[in-house]
Amino acid sequence: MKTLAEIDERIRNGTAVVYTAAEFKHLIREGAEITAADVDVVTTGTCGVMSGTAAILSVPVAAPGTFERAERAWLNGVPCMPGPCPNERLGLLDLIVSGTAHAGAGYGGGHLFRDIVEGREIEVLVEAADRSIEARVTLDDFAYARLFTTRSAFKNYTAYVNTRPTRVTTIFSVTGLEGPCREASVSGCGEINPLQNDPARLTIRDGTPVFLNGSAGIVTGEGTRSTPARPNLTVIADMTGMQPRYMGGFKTSAGPECITSLGVAIPVLDDRQVAALRVLDEDIPLPVADINTRTVLDEATYADVWQQPDREVTYHPEWCEGCSACAAAAICPTGAFNRETGIDRDRCLACTACLAACQNDALEAGEGSLRVRGRKVPITLRQSGRTLAEDLCRDIKEMILDGRFTFTGGGWR
């Protein structure tokens, strides 16, 4: 059995053996016999739509004494909750902003959070008792900016189908989930998910350092709706240092949602952790439920989602026929596609919503399918980005190898 101090010493002297989760799983599939003596750290991660994301912001608006206190406030049109501190006559607002708050059908809290992190100018509107105040601010102006999650990194999710003949408006579909059982919507990064690799929470505990959208953060506890069978986490991190590509907004038929990424470095102290890290997509159950009743109809595995040849969407401009209005660009829930410039990989979640929209098949990917009561149902929406999550794992690995992260030093340095 190793200690965290021993692993940190190996990190400092450059002898630590560090794998990303994807690299470790590859070794397992190759038949490698790995013990705790062979590996020191495995980096894990997940990226996707996580509704339970919010921000706490301290925003300067006006000179002290300009107004007594804010009654209502908006950032780029997204409604915010003033408080809990009244900040009476300070001209400074404390705001709580939900990642699922909407300014309209195409812009919400997730879009706002990314705009803030990208350093864009944010429009502030405040309603006080006797006046309205407007201001423009950037992240550099905020006295405080933290992102927190009420639940994130569910160990496993549920896939959804619609058993009824009429289309259902839902956050699990971009245009509404068609039925009966015409398509499936899936979430979760499977075998590289942090809690999937530490189901007993041997190392992922309260106070564990994590990487929220690439920024240093900590676990603050279990999240809402967390159960022993399906645990999830609450975490918090400073928005300064976050990387825009790991976050953003995602349009659905029920309004904008929020993309969030979470990475965790798992120190391998003993063979119990090695046993947990051996989990593969084909071992992880994926319940398939009816979106209308949430009744489980069948069970697939994450191999049905991710063990396909193409996890990325490929654009073939030579097949584009220049339709008067590009349906693929219009439907893209992250604004990542433009037929002139192609796919913006820093925005693309590889959700595959664009595939069916393009009548000329200029976009393609191996999106997979699920078996539901004997019927093959195509996966038409992936609300998690496996490639982005793997990129986050690589980022964390590089930080460890560079000596910028240690376990006994509180995480990032």
C-alpha positions as a Markdown table, in Angstrom:
| # | Residue | x | y | z |
|---|---|---|---|---|
| 1 | Met | 0.0 | 0.0 | 0.0 |
| 2 | Lys | 1.2 | 3.5 | -0.9 |
| 3 | Thr | 0.6 | 6.8 | 0.7 |
| 4 | Leu | -0.3 | 10.1 | -0.8 |
| 5 | Ala | 3.0 | 11.5 | 0.4 |
| 6 | Glu | 4.9 | 8.8 | -1.5 |
| 7 | Ile | 2.9 | 9.5 | -4.7 |
| 8 | Asp | 3.6 | 13.2 | -4.3 |
| 9 | Glu | 7.3 | 12.5 | -3.9 |
| 10 | Arg | 7.3 | 10.6 | -7.1 |
| 11 | Ile | 5.5 | 13.5 | -8.8 |
| 12 | Arg | 8.2 | 15.9 | -7.6 |
| 13 | Asn | 11.1 | 13.7 | -8.7 |
| 14 | Gly | 9.5 | 12.9 | -12.0 |
| 15 | Thr | 9.0 | 9.1 | -11.5 |
| 16 | Ala | 5.2 | 9.0 | -11.1 |
| 17 | Val | 3.4 | 6.7 | -13.4 |
| 18 | Val | 0.3 | 8.6 | -14.6 |
| 19 | Tyr | -2.4 | 7.4 | -17.0 |
| 20 | Thr | -5.6 | 9.0 | -18.3 |
| 21 | Ala | -8.6 | 6.9 | -17.8 |
| 22 | Ala | -8.7 | 6.2 | -21.5 |
| 23 | Glu | -5.1 | 5.0 | -21.5 |
| 24 | Phe | -5.7 | 2.8 | -18.5 |
| 25 | Lys | -8.8 | 1.2 | -20.1 |
| 26 | His | -6.8 | 0.5 | -23.2 |
| 27 | Leu | -4.2 | -1.4 | -21.2 |
| 28 | Ile | -7.0 | -3.4 | -19.5 |
| 29 | Arg | -8.6 | -4.3 | -22.9 |
| 30 | Glu | -5.1 | -5.4 | -24.1 |
| 31 | Gly | -5.0 | -7.9 | -21.2 |
| 32 | Ala | -2.4 | -6.1 | -19.1 |
| 33 | Glu | -2.1 | -7.4 | -15.5 |
| 34 | Ile | -1.9 | -4.1 | -13.5 |
| 35 | Thr | -1.3 | -3.8 | -9.8 |
| 36 | Ala | -1.0 | -0.8 | -7.5 |
| 37 | Ala | 2.7 | -1.0 | -7.9 |
| 38 | Asp | 2.5 | -0.3 | -11.6 |
| 39 | Val | 0.5 | 3.0 | -11.5 |
| 40 | Asp | 0.4 | 6.0 | -9.2 |
| 41 | Val | -2.4 | 8.2 | -10.6 |
| 42 | Val | -5.3 | 7.8 | -13.1 |
| 43 | Thr | -7.0 | 10.9 | -14.3 |
| 44 | Thr | -10.8 | 10.7 | -14.8 |
| 45 | Gly | -13.4 | 13.1 | -16.2 |
| 46 | Thr | -16.8 | 13.8 | -17.5 |
| 47 | Cys | -18.4 | 16.5 | -19.6 |
| 48 | Gly | -21.9 | 17.2 | -20.6 |
| 49 | Val | -25.2 | 18.8 | -19.8 |
| 50 | Met | -25.5 | 19.2 | -16.1 |
| 51 | Ser | -28.6 | 21.1 | -15.0 |
| 52 | Gly | -27.5 | 21.5 | -11.4 |
| 53 | Thr | -24.9 | 24.2 | -12.2 |
| 54 | Ala | -25.1 | 27.8 | -10.8 |
| 55 | Ala | -22.9 | 30.8 | -10.1 |
| 56 | Ile | -22.4 | 33.1 | -7.2 |
| 57 | Leu | -21.2 | 36.5 | -8.4 |
| 58 | Ser | -20.3 | 39.8 | -6.8 |
| 59 | Val | -21.0 | 42.5 | -9.4 |
| 60 | Pro | -20.2 | 46.2 | -9.2 |
| 61 | Val | -23.0 | 48.2 | -10.7 |
| 62 | Ala | -22.9 | 51.9 | -9.5 |
| 63 | Ala | -21.3 | 54.2 | -7.1 |
| 64 | Pro | -22.1 | 53.7 | -3.4 |
| 65 | Gly | -25.4 | 55.5 | -2.5 |
| 66 | Thr | -26.8 | 55.3 | -6.0 |
| 67 | Phe | -29.6 | 52.9 | -4.9 |
| 68 | Glu | -30.6 | 51.3 | -1.7 |
| 69 | Arg | -30.9 | 47.7 | -2.7 |
| 70 | Ala | -31.6 | 45.6 | -5.8 |
| 71 | Glu | -35.0 | 44.0 | -6.2 |
| 72 | Arg | -34.4 | 42.3 | -9.5 |
| 73 | Ala | -31.4 | 41.8 | -11.8 |
| 74 | Trp | -30.4 | 40.4 | -15.1 |
| 75 | Leu | -27.1 | 39.6 | -16.8 |
| 76 | Asn | -27.3 | 39.5 | -20.6 |
| 77 | Gly | -31.0 | 39.2 | -20.1 |
| 78 | Val | -30.7 | 36.1 | -17.8 |
| 79 | Pro | -32.6 | 36.6 | -14.6 |
| 80 | Cys | -30.6 | 36.5 | -11.4 |
| 81 | Met | -31.5 | 36.3 | -7.7 |
| 82 | Pro | -30.1 | 39.3 | -5.7 |
| 83 | Gly | -28.7 | 38.2 | -2.4 |
| 84 | Pro | -28.5 | 36.7 | 0.0 |
| 85 | Cys | -26.6 | 39.7 | 1.2 |
| 86 | Pro | -28.6 | 43.0 | 0.6 |
| 87 | Asn | -25.4 | 45.1 | 0.1 |
| 88 | Glu | -27.4 | 48.1 | 1.1 |
| 89 | Arg | -26.4 | 51.3 | -0.7 |
| 90 | Leu | -23.1 | 49.8 | -1.7 |
| 91 | Gly | -23.7 | 49.8 | -5.5 |
| 92 | Leu | -22.5 | 46.2 | -5.4 |
| 93 | Leu | -24.7 | 43.2 | -6.0 |
| 94 | Asp | -24.4 | 39.6 | -4.8 |
| 95 | Leu | -26.1 | 37.5 | -7.4 |
| 96 | Ile | -27.0 | 33.8 | -7.7 |
| 97 | Val | -27.5 | 32.7 | -11.3 |
| 98 | Ser | -28.9 | 29.3 | -12.3 |
| 99 | Gly | -27.3 | 27.5 | -15.2 |
| 100 | Thr | -30.8 | 26.8 | -16.5 |
| 101 | Ala | -32.2 | 30.3 | -16.2 |
| 102 | His | -33.4 | 31.6 | -19.6 |
| 103 | Ala | -33.1 | 34.9 | -21.4 |
| 104 | Gly | -34.9 | 33.4 | -24.3 |
| 105 | Ala | -35.1 | 30.1 | -26.2 |
| 106 | Gly | -31.5 | 30.4 | -27.4 |
| 107 | Tyr | -29.6 | 31.9 | -24.5 |
| 108 | Gly | -29.4 | 30.9 | -20.9 |
| 109 | Gly | -27.2 | 30.6 | -17.8 |
| 110 | Gly | -24.8 | 28.2 | -19.4 |
| 111 | His | -24.2 | 30.6 | -22.3 |
| 112 | Leu | -23.7 | 33.4 | -19.8 |
| 113 | Phe | -21.1 | 31.5 | -17.8 |
| 114 | Arg | -19.0 | 30.8 | -20.9 |
| 115 | Asp | -19.3 | 34.5 | -22.0 |
| 116 | Ile | -18.1 | 35.6 | -18.6 |
| 117 | Val | -15.1 | 33.2 | -18.6 |
| 118 | Glu | -14.2 | 34.2 | -22.2 |
| 119 | Gly | -13.9 | 37.8 | -20.9 |
| 120 | Arg | -16.8 | 39.2 | -22.9 |
| 121 | Glu | -18.6 | 42.3 | -21.8 |
| 122 | Ile | -21.7 | 41.5 | -19.8 |
| 123 | Glu | -24.8 | 43.8 | -19.8 |
| 124 | Val | -26.2 | 44.3 | -16.3 |
| 125 | Leu | -29.7 | 45.6 | -15.6 |
| 126 | Val | -30.9 | 46.2 | -12.1 |
| 127 | Glu | -34.3 | 47.3 | -10.8 |
| 128 | Ala | -34.4 | 49.0 | -7.5 |
| 129 | Ala | -37.3 | 50.6 | -5.7 |
| 130 | Asp | -37.2 | 53.9 | -7.5 |
| 131 | Arg | -35.0 | 53.4 | -10.5 |
| 132 | Ser | -33.3 | 51.1 | -13.0 |
| 133 | Ile | -29.6 | 50.9 | -13.3 |
| 134 | Glu | -27.6 | 49.6 | -16.3 |
| 135 | Ala | -23.9 | 48.7 | -16.4 |
| 136 | Arg | -21.4 | 46.8 | -18.4 |
| 137 | Val | -18.8 | 44.5 | -16.7 |
| 138 | Thr | -16.3 | 41.8 | -17.5 |
| 139 | Leu | -14.9 | 39.0 | -15.3 |
| 140 | Asp | -12.0 | 41.3 | -14.3 |
| 141 | Asp | -14.6 | 43.6 | -12.6 |
| 142 | Phe | -16.2 | 40.9 | -10.5 |
| 143 | Ala | -15.1 | 40.9 | -6.9 |
| 144 | Tyr | -16.2 | 37.3 | -6.6 |
| 145 | Ala | -17.1 | 34.7 | -9.2 |
| 146 | Arg | -17.6 | 31.0 | -8.3 |
| 147 | Leu | -19.3 | 28.2 | -10.1 |
| 148 | Phe | -20.9 | 25.5 | -8.0 |
| 149 | Thr | -22.9 | 22.4 | -8.8 |
| 150 | Thr | -25.9 | 21.0 | -6.8 |
| 151 | Arg | -25.3 | 17.7 | -8.5 |
| 152 | Ser | -22.7 | 16.6 | -11.0 |
| 153 | Ala | -20.8 | 13.6 | -12.4 |
| 154 | Phe | -23.7 | 11.1 | -11.8 |
| 155 | Lys | -22.0 | 7.7 | -11.6 |
| 156 | Asn | -24.5 | 6.5 | -14.3 |
| 157 | Tyr | -27.4 | 8.1 | -16.1 |
| 158 | Thr | -30.6 | 7.0 | -17.8 |
| 159 | Ala | -31.3 | 6.9 | -21.5 |
| 160 | Tyr | -34.7 | 8.0 | -22.7 |
| 161 | Val | -37.2 | 7.1 | -25.4 |
| 162 | Asn | -40.7 | 8.2 | -26.0 |
| 163 | Thr | -43.2 | 5.4 | -26.1 |
| 164 | Arg | -46.1 | 7.6 | -27.2 |
| 165 | Pro | -46.9 | 8.6 | -30.8 |
| 166 | Thr | -46.7 | 12.3 | -30.2 |
| 167 | Arg | -43.5 | 14.3 | -29.9 |
| 168 | Val | -42.5 | 15.2 | -26.4 |
| 169 | Thr | -40.9 | 18.5 | -25.4 |
| 170 | Thr | -38.0 | 17.7 | -23.0 |
| 171 | Ile | -34.6 | 18.8 | -22.0 |
| 172 | Phe | -33.4 | 15.5 | -23.3 |
| 173 | Ser | -34.0 | 16.5 | -26.9 |
| 174 | Val | -33.2 | 19.4 | -29.2 |
| 175 | Thr | -36.4 | 19.3 | -31.2 |
| 176 | Gly | -38.6 | 17.1 | -29.1 |
| 177 | Leu | -38.3 | 13.3 | -28.6 |
| 178 | Glu | -40.1 | 11.4 | -31.3 |
| 179 | Gly | -42.2 | 8.3 | -30.7 |
| 180 | Pro | -43.1 | 5.7 | -30.4 |
| 181 | Cys | -39.5 | 4.6 | -29.7 |
| 182 | Arg | -38.2 | 6.3 | -32.8 |
| 183 | Glu | -35.0 | 7.7 | -31.2 |
| 184 | Ala | -33.0 | 7.6 | -27.9 |
| 185 | Ser | -31.3 | 10.3 | -26.0 |
| 186 | Val | -28.3 | 9.4 | -23.8 |
| 187 | Ser | -26.0 | 11.0 | -21.2 |
| 188 | Gly | -22.8 | 10.1 | -19.3 |
| 189 | Cys | -19.2 | 9.5 | -20.2 |
| 190 | Gly | -19.2 | 5.8 | -19.1 |
| 191 | Glu | -15.9 | 4.2 | -18.1 |
| 192 | Ile | -14.0 | 7.5 | -17.7 |
| 193 | Asn | -16.5 | 9.1 | -15.2 |
| 194 | Pro | -14.8 | 9.9 | -11.9 |
| 195 | Leu | -17.4 | 8.1 | -9.6 |
| 196 | Gln | -17.5 | 5.2 | -12.0 |
| 197 | Asn | -13.8 | 4.6 | -11.2 |
| 198 | Asp | -14.2 | 5.2 | -7.5 |
| 199 | Pro | -17.7 | 3.9 | -6.6 |
| 200 | Ala | -16.8 | 3.4 | -3.0 |
| 201 | Arg | -15.5 | 6.9 | -2.8 |
| 202 | Leu | -12.1 | 5.7 | -1.4 |
| 203 | Thr | -10.5 | 8.9 | -2.6 |
| 204 | Ile | -13.3 | 11.2 | -3.9 |
| 205 | Arg | -14.5 | 12.6 | -0.6 |
| 206 | Asp | -15.5 | 16.0 | 0.9 |
| 207 | Gly | -12.5 | 18.3 | 0.4 |
| 208 | Thr | -11.0 | 16.3 | -2.5 |
| 209 | Pro | -9.4 | 18.7 | -5.1 |
| 210 | Val | -11.1 | 18.6 | -8.5 |
| 211 | Phe | -11.1 | 20.5 | -11.8 |
| 212 | Leu | -14.3 | 22.2 | -12.6 |
| 213 | Asn | -14.3 | 23.3 | -16.3 |
| 214 | Gly | -10.5 | 23.1 | -15.9 |
| 215 | Ser | -10.3 | 25.3 | -12.8 |
| 216 | Ala | -9.1 | 24.2 | -9.4 |
| 217 | Gly | -12.0 | 23.4 | -7.1 |
| 218 | Ile | -13.0 | 21.1 | -4.3 |
| 219 | Val | -15.7 | 18.5 | -3.5 |
| 220 | Thr | -18.2 | 20.0 | -0.9 |
| 221 | Gly | -20.3 | 16.8 | -0.5 |
| 222 | Glu | -22.9 | 14.6 | -2.1 |
| 223 | Gly | -25.4 | 16.2 | -4.5 |
| 224 | Thr | -29.1 | 16.3 | -4.6 |
| 225 | Arg | -30.7 | 13.0 | -5.6 |
| 226 | Ser | -27.5 | 11.2 | -4.8 |
| 227 | Thr | -28.0 | 7.6 | -3.7 |
| 228 | Pro | -25.5 | 4.8 | -2.9 |
| 229 | Ala | -26.4 | 3.2 | -6.3 |
| 230 | Arg | -26.2 | 6.4 | -8.2 |
| 231 | Pro | -24.0 | 8.9 | -6.4 |
| 232 | Asn | -23.2 | 12.4 | -7.6 |
| 233 | Leu | -21.2 | 15.3 | -6.2 |
| 234 | Thr | -21.4 | 19.0 | -5.3 |
| 235 | Val | -18.3 | 21.0 | -6.1 |
| 236 | Ile | -17.2 | 24.6 | -6.2 |
| 237 | Ala | -14.5 | 26.4 | -8.1 |
| 238 | Asp | -13.3 | 29.9 | -9.1 |
| 239 | Met | -14.5 | 31.0 | -12.6 |
| 240 | Thr | -11.1 | 32.6 | -13.1 |
| 241 | Gly | -9.0 | 29.9 | -14.6 |
| 242 | Met | -11.9 | 28.0 | -16.2 |
| 243 | Gln | -11.5 | 27.0 | -19.9 |
| 244 | Pro | -14.4 | 28.0 | -22.1 |
| 245 | Arg | -14.2 | 24.8 | -24.2 |
| 246 | Tyr | -15.3 | 22.7 | -21.2 |
| 247 | Met | -18.5 | 24.7 | -20.5 |
| 248 | Gly | -21.3 | 26.6 | -22.2 |
| 249 | Gly | -25.0 | 26.5 | -23.2 |
| 250 | Phe | -26.9 | 23.8 | -24.9 |
| 251 | Lys | -30.3 | 24.5 | -26.5 |
| 252 | Thr | -33.1 | 21.9 | -26.0 |
| 253 | Ser | -36.7 | 21.8 | -26.9 |
| 254 | Ala | -37.5 | 22.7 | -23.3 |
| 255 | Gly | -35.1 | 25.7 | -23.2 |
| 256 | Pro | -31.4 | 26.2 | -22.7 |
| 257 | Glu | -29.3 | 23.9 | -20.5 |
| 258 | Cys | -25.8 | 24.1 | -19.1 |
| 259 | Ile | -22.7 | 22.2 | -20.1 |
| 260 | Thr | -20.2 | 21.5 | -17.3 |
| 261 | Ser | -17.0 | 19.4 | -17.0 |
| 262 | Leu | -15.5 | 17.8 | -14.0 |
| 263 | Gly | -12.1 | 16.1 | -13.7 |
| 264 | Val | -10.6 | 14.2 | -10.8 |
| 265 | Ala | -7.1 | 12.7 | -10.3 |
| 266 | Ile | -7.4 | 9.4 | -8.5 |
| 267 | Pro | -4.3 | 8.3 | -6.5 |
| 268 | Val | -3.8 | 4.6 | -6.7 |
| 269 | Leu | -2.9 | 3.5 | -3.1 |
| 270 | Asp | -3.8 | -0.2 | -3.2 |
| 271 | Asp | -5.3 | -2.9 | -5.3 |
| 272 | Arg | -8.8 | -2.1 | -4.3 |
| 273 | Gln | -8.6 | 1.0 | -6.4 |
| 274 | Val | -7.0 | -0.9 | -9.3 |
| 275 | Ala | -10.0 | -3.3 | -9.2 |
| 276 | Ala | -12.4 | -0.3 | -9.4 |
| 277 | Leu | -10.4 | 1.3 | -12.2 |
| 278 | Arg | -10.7 | -1.8 | -14.3 |
| 279 | Val | -14.4 | -1.0 | -15.1 |
| 280 | Leu | -15.2 | -0.8 | -18.8 |
| 281 | Asp | -18.1 | 0.6 | -20.8 |
| 282 | Glu | -19.4 | -2.9 | -21.4 |
| 283 | Asp | -19.7 | -3.4 | -17.6 |
| 284 | Ile | -21.7 | -0.3 | -16.9 |
| 285 | Pro | -25.5 | -0.6 | -17.1 |
| 286 | Leu | -27.5 | 2.1 | -18.9 |
| 287 | Pro | -31.2 | 1.9 | -18.0 |
| 288 | Val | -33.5 | 2.9 | -20.8 |
| 289 | Ala | -36.7 | 4.6 | -19.6 |
| 290 | Asp | -39.9 | 6.1 | -21.0 |
| 291 | Ile | -39.6 | 9.9 | -20.9 |
| 292 | Asn | -43.3 | 10.2 | -20.1 |
| 293 | Thr | -43.4 | 8.1 | -16.9 |
| 294 | Arg | -39.7 | 7.5 | -16.2 |
| 295 | Thr | -40.5 | 3.8 | -16.1 |
| 296 | Val | -37.5 | 1.6 | -17.0 |
| 297 | Leu | -38.2 | -0.4 | -20.1 |
| 298 | Asp | -34.9 | -2.1 | -20.8 |
| 299 | Glu | -31.1 | -2.0 | -20.0 |
| 300 | Ala | -28.2 | -1.3 | -22.3 |
| 301 | Thr | -24.6 | -0.6 | -21.5 |
| 302 | Tyr | -22.3 | 2.3 | -22.2 |
| 303 | Ala | -20.5 | 0.2 | -24.8 |
| 304 | Asp | -23.7 | 0.8 | -26.9 |
| 305 | Val | -22.9 | 4.5 | -26.7 |
| 306 | Trp | -19.2 | 4.9 | -26.8 |
| 307 | Gln | -17.6 | 1.7 | -28.3 |
| 308 | Gln | -18.4 | 3.0 | -31.8 |
| 309 | Pro | -15.9 | 3.9 | -34.5 |
| 310 | Asp | -16.7 | 7.6 | -34.6 |
| 311 | Arg | -17.1 | 9.6 | -31.4 |
| 312 | Glu | -16.6 | 12.9 | -33.3 |
| 313 | Val | -18.8 | 14.4 | -36.0 |
| 314 | Thr | -17.1 | 14.7 | -39.4 |
| 315 | Tyr | -18.1 | 17.4 | -41.9 |
| 316 | His | -17.8 | 16.8 | -45.7 |
| 317 | Pro | -18.1 | 20.2 | -47.3 |
| 318 | Glu | -17.9 | 18.6 | -50.7 |
| 319 | Trp | -21.3 | 16.9 | -50.0 |
| 320 | Cys | -22.9 | 20.2 | -49.0 |
| 321 | Glu | -25.4 | 21.5 | -51.6 |
| 322 | Gly | -25.7 | 25.0 | -50.2 |
| 323 | Cys | -29.3 | 24.9 | -49.1 |
| 324 | Ser | -30.9 | 28.3 | -48.8 |
| 325 | Ala | -31.1 | 27.8 | -45.0 |
| 326 | Cys | -28.7 | 25.3 | -43.4 |
| 327 | Ala | -30.8 | 23.1 | -41.2 |
| 328 | Ala | -27.7 | 21.6 | -39.5 |
| 329 | Ala | -26.5 | 25.0 | -38.4 |
| 330 | Ala | -29.9 | 26.0 | -37.2 |
| 331 | Ile | -30.4 | 22.9 | -35.1 |
| 332 | Cys | -26.8 | 22.7 | -33.6 |
| 333 | Pro | -27.5 | 23.2 | -29.8 |
| 334 | Thr | -24.1 | 24.7 | -29.1 |
| 335 | Gly | -23.7 | 26.9 | -32.1 |
| 336 | Ala | -20.6 | 24.9 | -33.2 |
| 337 | Phe | -21.5 | 24.4 | -36.9 |
| 338 | Asn | -21.3 | 26.7 | -39.9 |
| 339 | Arg | -21.2 | 25.3 | -43.4 |
| 340 | Glu | -18.7 | 27.9 | -44.5 |
| 341 | Thr | -16.2 | 27.4 | -41.6 |
| 342 | Gly | -17.1 | 23.9 | -40.5 |
| 343 | Ile | -17.1 | 22.5 | -37.0 |
| 344 | Asp | -15.8 | 24.6 | -34.1 |
| 345 | Arg | -14.3 | 21.8 | -32.0 |
| 346 | Asp | -14.1 | 24.1 | -28.9 |
| 347 | Arg | -17.9 | 24.3 | -29.0 |
| 348 | Cys | -18.9 | 20.9 | -30.4 |
| 349 | Leu | -20.1 | 18.3 | -27.9 |
| 350 | Ala | -20.4 | 15.7 | -30.7 |
| 351 | Cys | -24.1 | 15.4 | -29.7 |
| 352 | Thr | -25.0 | 14.3 | -33.3 |
| 353 | Ala | -28.2 | 16.4 | -33.5 |
| 354 | Cys | -26.9 | 17.8 | -36.8 |
| 355 | Leu | -26.8 | 14.5 | -38.6 |
| 356 | Ala | -30.5 | 14.0 | -39.2 |
| 357 | Ala | -31.0 | 17.7 | -40.0 |
| 358 | Cys | -28.7 | 17.6 | -43.0 |
| 359 | Gln | -30.6 | 16.1 | -45.9 |
| 360 | Asn | -27.4 | 15.7 | -47.9 |
| 361 | Asp | -25.5 | 13.6 | -45.3 |
| 362 | Ala | -22.7 | 16.1 | -45.3 |
| 363 | Leu | -22.2 | 15.3 | -41.6 |
| 364 | Glu | -21.6 | 11.9 | -40.2 |
| 365 | Ala | -20.7 | 10.0 | -37.0 |
| 366 | Gly | -21.0 | 6.6 | -35.5 |
| 367 | Glu | -23.8 | 7.4 | -33.1 |
| 368 | Gly | -24.8 | 3.9 | -32.2 |
| 369 | Ser | -28.2 | 2.4 | -31.1 |
| 370 | Leu | -29.9 | 0.8 | -28.2 |
| 371 | Arg | -32.1 | -2.4 | -28.0 |
| 372 | Val | -35.4 | -1.6 | -26.4 |
| 373 | Arg | -37.7 | -4.5 | -25.9 |
| 374 | Gly | -36.2 | -6.2 | -28.9 |
| 375 | Arg | -36.3 | -3.1 | -31.1 |
| 376 | Lys | -33.2 | -1.3 | -32.4 |
| 377 | Val | -33.6 | 2.3 | -31.5 |
| 378 | Pro | -31.0 | 4.8 | -32.9 |
| 379 | Ile | -29.2 | 7.2 | -30.6 |
| 380 | Thr | -29.9 | 10.6 | -32.0 |
| 381 | Leu | -28.6 | 12.7 | -29.2 |
| 382 | Arg | -25.6 | 12.4 | -26.9 |
| 383 | Gln | -25.7 | 15.0 | -24.2 |
| 384 | Ser | -22.2 | 14.2 | -23.0 |
| 385 | Gly | -18.9 | 14.8 | -24.7 |
| 386 | Arg | -16.5 | 11.8 | -24.3 |
| 387 | Thr | -13.8 | 13.5 | -26.4 |
| 388 | Leu | -13.9 | 16.7 | -24.4 |
| 389 | Ala | -13.8 | 14.7 | -21.2 |
| 390 | Glu | -10.8 | 12.8 | -22.4 |
| 391 | Asp | -9.1 | 16.1 | -23.3 |
| 392 | Leu | -9.7 | 17.2 | -19.7 |
| 393 | Cys | -8.1 | 14.0 | -18.4 |
| 394 | Arg | -5.1 | 14.7 | -20.5 |
| 395 | Asp | -4.9 | 18.3 | -19.2 |
| 396 | Ile | -4.9 | 17.0 | -15.6 |
| 397 | Lys | -2.2 | 14.4 | -16.5 |
| 398 | Glu | 0.0 | 17.1 | -17.9 |
| 399 | Met | -0.4 | 19.2 | -14.7 |
| 400 | Ile | 0.6 | 16.3 | -12.6 |
| 401 | Leu | 3.7 | 15.4 | -14.7 |
| 402 | Asp | 4.7 | 19.1 | -14.7 |
| 403 | Gly | 4.5 | 19.2 | -10.9 |
| 404 | Arg | 1.6 | 21.7 | -10.9 |
| 405 | Phe | -0.6 | 19.3 | -8.9 |
| 406 | Thr | 0.0 | 17.4 | -5.8 |
| 407 | Phe | -2.3 | 15.5 | -3.4 |
| 408 | Thr | -0.9 | 16.6 | -0.1 |
| 409 | Gly | -0.4 | 20.2 | -1.3 |
| 410 | Gly | -4.1 | 20.9 | -1.7 |
| 411 | Gly | -4.3 | 20.3 | -5.4 |
| 412 | Trp | -3.1 | 22.9 | -7.9 |
| 413 | Arg | 0.1 | 24.9 | -7.3 |
